Amino acid sequence: MRTAGGAARSPSGLFALAGALAVAGAAAPGARERDLLVVAAADFAIAVAARWVPHRRTIALAVAGLAVLAFSTWAFGGVATGTGPFFVLLFAWVGLHHPPWTAVALAPLTAAAYVAPLVATHQPSDVIASSSCR
């Protein structure tokens, strides 16, 4: 397990990057500017919070991050292409800075954050089924 400072800096950087990418994406032609700016604001808020949250409570940042990822996937019509890498990075951070049971405890919430937007945006059943472990 890494240092407490590293546990806070890692998600801070991750969410700051996600916020910057959302702002950059908002400037793209045909982008859903309002949704991207909501995502950017949430990401920047989590990045700032990461600097103030005590290490033992940084797992709350993962829960907030999953909410942002779910909203992002829903806002873009159930396309998880842009959010998929952030699910992986979030779990890499959890694995590096928290006990293994934490990742196991987050798994159901992560699955819901990934699948619920697919269901809410009426994705075909084969797309939803592709997100399950077989």
C-alpha positions in Angstrom: 0.0 0.0 0.0 1.4 3.5 -0.9 1.6 6.5 1.3 -1.4 8.5 2.4 -0.2 11.5 0.4 0.1 9.4 -2.7 -3.4 8.0 -2.2 -4.8 11.6 -2.4 -2.5 12.8 -5.2 -3.4 9.9 -7.5 -7.1 10.5 -7.7 -6.6 14.2 -7.6 -4.6 14.0 -10.8 -6.9 11.4 -12.4 -10.0 13.5 -11.8 -8.2 16.8 -12.9 -7.3 15.0 -16.1 -10.9 13.8 -16.6 -12.2 17.3 -16.0 -9.7 18.8 -18.5 -10.7 16.3 -21.1 -14.4 17.0 -20.5 -13.7 20.8 -21.0 -11.7 20.1 -24.1 -14.5 17.8 -25.4 -17.1 20.5 -24.8 -15.4 22.7 -27.4 -15.7 20.0 -30.1 -18.3 20.5 -32.8 -21.5 18.7 -32.0 -20.5 18.0 -28.4 -23.1 17.9 -25.7 -21.5 21.0 -24.1 -23.8 21.3 -21.1 -23.4 17.6 -20.1 -19.6 17.8 -20.5 -19.4 20.9 -18.4 -21.4 19.1 -15.6 -19.0 16.2 -15.9 -16.0 18.6 -15.8 -17.3 20.5 -12.7 -17.9 17.2 -10.9 -14.4 15.9 -11.8 -12.8 19.1 -10.7 -14.7 19.1 -7.4 -13.6 15.5 -6.7 -10.0 16.5 -7.6 -10.1 19.3 -5.1 -11.7 17.1 -2.5 -9.0 14.5 -2.9 -6.5 16.9 -1.5 -8.5 17.4 1.7 -10.0 13.9 2.4 -8.0 11.9 5.0 -6.5 8.7 3.4 -8.8 6.4 5.3 -11.7 8.1 3.6 -10.4 8.4 0.1 -12.6 5.4 -0.9 -15.5 7.8 -0.9 -13.8 9.5 -3.9 -14.2 6.2 -5.8 -17.9 6.2 -5.1 -18.3 9.8 -6.3 -16.2 8.9 -9.3 -18.4 6.0 -10.2 -21.4 8.3 -10.1 -19.7 10.7 -12.5 -18.8 7.8 -14.8 -22.4 6.5 -14.8 -23.7 10.0 -15.6 -21.1 10.4 -18.4 -22.1 7.1 -19.9 -25.8 7.9 -19.7 -25.3 11.4 -21.1 -23.6 10.1 -24.2 -26.3 7.6 -25.1 -24.9 4.6 -23.3 -21.6 4.7 -25.1 -18.9 3.6 -22.6 -16.0 4.0 -24.9 -14.8 7.2 -23.3 -15.6 6.1 -19.7 -14.2 2.6 -19.9 -10.5 3.6 -19.4 -11.5 5.7 -16.3 -13.3 2.6 -14.8 -9.9 0.8 -15.2 -7.9 3.7 -13.8 -10.2 4.1 -10.8 -9.8 0.4 -9.9 -6.0 0.6 -10.4 -5.9 3.4 -7.9 -8.1 1.5 -5.5 -5.9 -1.6 -5.9 -2.7 0.4 -5.2 -3.9 2.4 -2.2 -6.5 0.3 -0.4 -6.8 -3.2 0.9 -8.0 -5.9 -1.5 -11.4 -6.2 0.1 -12.1 -2.6 -1.0 -12.1 -3.6 -4.6 -14.4 -6.5 -3.9 -16.8 -4.3 -2.0 -16.9 -1.8 -4.8 -17.5 -4.4 -7.5 -21.3 -4.4 -7.3 -21.5 -0.6 -7.3 -19.1 -0.5 -10.2 -21.1 -3.0 -12.2 -24.3 -1.0 -11.5 -22.5 2.2 -12.6 -21.5 0.5 -15.8 -24.6 -1.4 -16.7 -27.4 1.0 -15.5 -26.7 3.6 -18.1 -26.7 1.0 -20.8 -30.1 -0.2 -19.7 -31.4 3.4 -19.2 -30.4 4.3 -22.8 -32.1 1.2 -24.2 -29.0 -0.4 -25.6 -29.5 -3.7 -27.4 -29.5 -6.8 -25.2 -26.2 -8.1 -26.7 -24.5 -4.8 -25.7 -25.8 -5.2 -22.1 -24.9 -8.9 -22.1 -21.4 -8.1 -23.2 -20.8 -6.3 -19.9 -21.4 -9.4 -17.8 -18.9 -12.1 -16.7 -19.7 -15.3 -18.5 
